[in-house]
Amino acid sequence: QAQLVESGGGLVQAGDSLRLSCATSRLTFSTYVMGWFRQAAGKEREFVAAIRWSGVPTNYADSVKGRFTISRDNAKNSGYLQMNSLKAEDTAVFYCAAGYEAHGRDYSRAAAYSFWGQGTQVTVSS
């Protein structure tokens, strides 16, 4: 069974930056789209960003465009989410996910992903 483990979360102030990492194992990482989602307390899980195996991002949520950058290193079986200019409304548990790349699939939807990490808490104080 594939494993995804997020790290890099923490407590920061508004305007600060964080870099989340997602380490994968038991997964041919280079064949999968990697996505980041987040879930704030009392809210639905929402899409943040996704990136194809080639390293080309598929899309970003409007709320993070220009502030967050998704990347990956297939040689390290890892993905990353660089988060700049953090806001209090970014406070959430962040999850990475892996989904097999297929033509026409909507990677902003959680259903496109087969494997999920346990999440890492990001708290932004205002």
Protein Blocks (a to p, Z undefined) as FASTA:
>chain_A
ZZdddehiacddehiacddddddehiafklpccddddddehiacddfbdcdfkopafbdc
fklgokaccdddfklopacdddehiafklgccdddddddddehiafkbfklpcbdcebja
ddddZZ
